[in-house]
Amino acid sequence: MLLLKNAAIRSMSDTIRGQYKEDIFEGSILIKNGKILEVSPVIELPDSADCIKIDVNHHLVMPGLIEAHCHMGITEEKKGQEGDDCNETVHPVTPMLRAIDAINSMDAAFADAVRAGITSANIGPGSANVVGGQFAVVKTSGRRIDDLILKFPSAMKVAFGENPKVNYAGMNTSPVTRMAIAGMLRNELVNARDYLEKYSRNETDYNLHYEAWRPVFEKKIPLKAHVHRVDDIFTAIRIAREFGLNMTLDHCSEGHLIAEELAKEGFPAIVGPDLASRNKIEVQNVAFKTAGILANAGVTVAVTTDHPVSLIQSLPMCVGLSVKHGLSLEEGFRAMTVNAAAICGVSERIGSIEPGKDADIAVFDGNPMEVFTNTLMTIIDGEIVYRDGI
């Protein structure tokens, strides 16, 4: 067992929040077998108990941070083309690709994530293809990716706009227009739906390509739509509505221009990377204000670094800059904990500190959104995987 005591706890739990002023209280957290066993103002254990007791000296204790969209371990640092497995740029529709077959957990970015208090990340293919493949939510510490999987598949990556257009321009093949991107995605969805119906009636053979769509049509995972511009956002929504599918709006760079519309539609947004250059036409309106405008309109918001576009360890700083430009402080904390967990479909396991959930916890000597704040401890599945100063 592990006991954290004298902790300033920001639980991010709706259950616990109502009991303590401003969701910060001096308390203790008891961890057993990788799970949170108890959260209470005082937890007394006899000295004979088989338990490691750590006094965190009134530092901030909160859920481990969650990166809702990145390419960590697929686009590896320091390795150039040899370590880049992000985009299969020879065919525009590749739903059967699985992130877990390309994530290298030995990538240096994983250690950077742990040192920043980031305990989980939603990782998957890039946006060069109309359909890129399946994402996975994984823990950020360990050698074997199979042991780190929290949810697989967690989403199906689809992309609109500039990236697929640019990638296939000059190849004498579609898509080279936004019309073709939308048309190819519709055609793929029709074919996948037909396959699933026929397979259920034993009228066709098993097909790995179309079988990958099963959790999407069963609404177990969302479409993960790469969208920057307003027109691409609306096209993605149009297609999701046509086929009755769940979806997340990833990047959503011009979302602040249509915030009220997006709030009515009800799809969550993963905003960013705003800490990056405007190096493409479709990101000319990227701004840190987007997250706050969307959240204030009623959209559920998470923030992404899109690592390696922005470095994974900059996640709390990116959230802090969003707070500086209009996102409320509370929504800032939610954007990298409970909101991110809900958007990624793993809120039953992570995102808040409460009994029964995974013991993924970060300890900071201040607000993690402030640049001078240090991570003092990172705990994943009840194990201390990083410690500095406690």
Residue pairs with C-beta under 8 A, 6 or more apart in sequence:
1 30
1 31
1 32
1 37
1 45
1 49
1 50
1 51
1 52
2 30
2 31
2 32
2 51
2 52
2 54
2 359
2 379
2 382
2 384
3 28
3 29
3 30
3 31
3 43
3 45
3 51
3 52
3 53
3 54
4 28
4 29
4 31
4 54
4 56
4 61
4 361
4 363
5 28
5 43
5 53
5 54
5 55
5 56
6 26
6 28
6 55
6 56
6 57
6 58
7 26
7 27
7 28
7 29
7 56
7 58
7 59
7 61
7 363
8 24
8 25
8 26
8 58
8 59
8 60
8 61
9 24
9 25
9 26
9 27
9 29
9 39
9 61
9 62
9 353
10 23
10 24
10 60
10 61
10 62
10 333
10 353
11 17
11 23
11 39
11 62
11 63
11 352
11 353
11 354
12 23
12 62
12 63
12 333
12 334
12 337
12 338
12 351
12 352
12 353
13 39
13 352
13 353
13 354
14 352
15 354
16 23
16 39
16 353
16 354
17 23
25 41
26 41
26 58
27 39
27 40
27 41
27 42
28 38
28 39
28 40
28 41
28 42
28 43
29 36
29 38
29 39
29 43
29 61
29 353
29 361
30 36
30 37
30 38
30 39
30 40
30 43
30 45
30 51
31 37
31 359
31 361
31 379
31 382
32 382
33 382
34 358
34 359
34 381
34 382
34 383
35 355
35 356
35 357
35 358
35 359
35 382
36 353
36 354
36 355
36 356
36 357
36 358
36 359
37 355
38 355
39 353
39 354
39 355
45 51
45 53
54 377
54 390
55 390
56 363
56 376
56 377
56 390
57 390
59 363
59 364
59 365
59 376
59 390
60 363
60 364
60 365
60 366
60 367
60 368
61 353
61 361
61 362
61 363
62 333
62 337
62 353
62 361
62 362
62 364
62 368
63 119
63 337
63 338
63 350
63 351
63 352
63 353
63 360
63 361
63 362
64 117
64 118
64 119
64 120
64 350
64 360
64 361
64 362
64 378
64 379
64 380
65 116
65 117
65 118
65 119
65 315
65 316
65 336
65 337
65 362
65 368
66 118
66 119
66 120
66 121
66 122
66 302
66 336
66 337
66 340
66 341
66 344
66 350
66 351
67 113
67 118
67 120
67 121
67 122
67 304
67 305
67 307
67 312
67 315
67 336
67 340
68 122
68 270
68 302
68 303
68 304
68 340
68 343
68 344
69 122
69 124
69 224
69 250
69 270
69 272
69 302
69 304
69 306
70 121
70 122
70 123
70 304
70 305
70 306
70 307
70 312
71 86
71 123
71 124
71 125
71 126
71 306
71 307
71 308
72 103
72 107
72 109
72 110
72 113
72 121
72 123
72 307
72 308
72 312
73 102
73 103
73 104
73 105
73 107
73 109
73 110
73 123
73 145
74 84
74 85
74 86
74 99
74 102
74 103
74 104
74 123
74 124
74 125
74 126
75 83
75 84
75 85
75 86
75 126
75 307
75 308
76 83
76 84
76 104
76 107
76 108
76 109
77 83
77 107
77 108
77 109
77 308
78 108
83 104
83 107
85 102
86 102
86 125
86 126
86 128
87 125
87 126
87 127
87 128
87 129
87 132
87 167
88 94
88 97
88 125
88 128
88 129
88 132
88 133
89 128
89 129
89 167
91 129
92 129
92 130
92 131
92 164
92 167
92 168
92 173
92 174
92 175
92 184
93 129
93 130
93 131
93 184
93 188
94 125
94 129
94 131
94 132
94 133
95 131
95 133
95 134
95 156
95 188
95 192
95 209
95 210
95 212
95 213
96 133
96 208
96 209
96 211
96 212
97 125
97 132
97 133
97 134
98 133
98 134
98 136
98 152
98 153
99 123
99 124
99 125
99 133
99 134
99 135
99 136
99 152
100 136
100 138
100 145
100 146
100 149
100 152
103 123
103 136
103 138
103 145
104 145
105 138
105 142
105 143
105 144
105 145
105 148
106 143
109 307
109 308
109 311
109 312
110 140
110 141
112 311
112 312
112 313
113 119
113 121
113 140
113 312
113 313
114 140
114 141
114 378
114 380
114 385
114 386
115 313
115 375
115 378
115 386
116 312
116 313
116 315
116 316
116 368
116 375
117 316
117 362
117 363
117 364
117 368
117 375
117 378
118 140
118 312
118 313
118 315
118 362
119 139
119 140
119 141
119 350
119 360
119 361
119 362
119 378
119 379
119 380
120 137
120 138
120 139
120 140
120 150
120 341
120 344
120 346
120 350
120 360
121 137
121 138
121 140
121 312
122 135
122 136
122 137
122 154
122 155
122 340
122 344
123 135
123 136
123 137
123 138
124 132
124 133
124 134
124 135
124 136
124 154
124 155
124 157
124 224
125 132
125 133
125 134
125 135
125 157
126 132
126 157
126 163
127 157
127 159
127 163
127 164
127 226
128 159
128 163
128 164
128 167
129 157
129 159
129 164
129 167
130 158
130 159
130 164
130 175
130 181
130 184
130 185
130 188
131 156
131 157
131 158
131 159
131 185
131 188
132 157
132 158
132 159
133 156
133 157
133 212
134 152
134 153
134 154
134 155
134 156
134 157
134 212
134 221
135 153
135 154
135 155
135 156
135 157
135 224
136 149
136 150
136 151
136 152
136 153
136 154
137 149
137 150
137 151
137 152
137 154
137 344
137 345
137 346
138 145
138 148
138 149
138 150
139 148
139 150
139 360
139 380
139 381
140 148
140 380
141 148
141 378
141 380
141 383
141 385
142 148
150 346
150 349
150 350
151 344
151 345
151 346
153 212
153 215
153 221
154 221
154 344
154 345
154 346
155 221
155 222
155 223
155 224
155 248
155 344
155 345
156 212
156 213
156 215
156 216
156 221
156 222
156 223
156 224
157 224
157 226
158 185
158 223
158 224
158 225
158 226
158 236
159 181
159 225
159 226
160 178
160 181
160 182
160 225
160 226
160 227
160 232
160 235
160 236
161 178
161 181
161 226
161 227
161 228
161 229
161 232
161 282
162 228
162 280
162 281
162 282
163 226
164 175
164 181
165 175
165 176
165 177
165 178
165 181
168 174
168 175
168 176
169 176
174 180
174 184
175 181
175 183
175 184
178 231
178 232
178 235
182 235
182 238
182 239
185 239
186 239
186 242
189 213
189 239
189 243
189 245
191 210
192 210
192 213
192 216
192 217
193 213
193 217
193 243
195 204
195 207
195 210
195 211
195 213
196 210
196 213
196 214
196 217
198 204
199 206
199 207
199 211
215 221
216 222
216 223
216 245
216 246
217 243
217 245
219 245
219 246
220 345
221 246
221 345
222 245
222 246
222 247
222 248
222 345
223 236
223 240
223 245
223 246
223 247
223 248
224 247
224 248
224 250
225 236
225 240
225 247
225 248
225 249
225 250
226 250
226 251
227 233
227 235
227 236
227 249
227 250
227 251
227 252
228 251
228 252
228 253
228 254
228 280
228 282
228 283
228 286
229 253
229 254
229 282
230 254
230 257
230 258
232 282
233 249
233 252
233 254
233 255
233 258
233 262
234 258
236 247
236 249
237 247
237 265
237 267
240 246
240 247
240 267
247 267
248 267
248 268
248 269
248 270
248 343
249 255
249 262
249 267
249 268
249 269
249 270
250 269
250 270
250 304
251 270
251 271
251 272
251 273
251 283
251 304
251 306
252 262
252 269
252 270
252 271
252 290
252 294
253 271
253 282
253 283
253 285
253 286
253 290
254 285
254 290
255 262
255 269
255 271
255 290
255 293
255 294
255 299
256 285
256 287
256 289
256 290
256 293
256 294
257 285
259 293
259 294
259 296
259 297
259 299
260 297
262 269
262 294
262 297
262 299
263 294
263 297
263 298
263 299
267 299
268 299
268 300
268 301
268 302
268 339
268 342
268 343
269 291
269 294
269 299
269 300
269 301
269 302
270 301
270 302
270 303
270 304
270 340
270 343
271 290
271 291
271 294
271 301
271 302
271 303
271 304
271 322
272 291
272 303
272 304
272 305
272 306
272 310
272 318
273 304
273 305
273 306
273 309
273 310
273 318
274 286
274 287
274 288
274 290
274 318
274 321
274 322
275 305
275 310
275 314
275 317
275 318
275 321
276 283
276 286
276 306
276 309
276 310
278 284
278 286
287 325
288 318
288 321
288 322
288 324
288 325
289 322
289 325
289 326
290 322
291 301
291 303
291 319
291 322
291 325
291 326
291 327
291 331
291 335
292 322
292 323
292 325
292 326
292 327
292 328
292 331
293 326
294 301
295 301
295 327
295 328
295 331
295 335
296 326
296 328
300 339
300 342
300 343
301 327
301 331
301 335
301 339
302 335
302 336
302 339
302 340
302 343
303 315
303 318
303 319
303 322
303 335
303 336
304 315
304 318
305 311
305 312
305 314
305 315
305 318
310 318
315 336
316 336
316 368
316 369
316 373
317 369
317 371
319 327
319 332
319 335
319 336
319 369
320 332
320 367
320 368
320 369
320 370
320 371
322 332
322 335
323 329
323 331
323 332
323 369
327 335
331 339
332 369
337 351
337 352
338 347
338 351
338 352
339 351
340 351
341 347
341 349
341 350
341 351
341 352
342 351
348 357
349 357
349 358
350 357
350 358
350 360
351 357
353 361
358 381
359 379
359 380
359 381
359 382
360 379
360 380
360 381
361 377
361 378
361 379
362 368
362 375
362 377
362 378
362 379
363 375
363 376
363 377
363 378
363 379
363 390
364 373
364 374
364 375
364 376
365 373
365 374
365 376
365 389
366 372
366 373
366 374
367 373
368 375
374 388
374 389
375 386
375 388
376 387
376 388
376 389
376 390
377 384
377 386
377 387
377 388
377 390
378 384
378 385
378 386
378 387
379 385
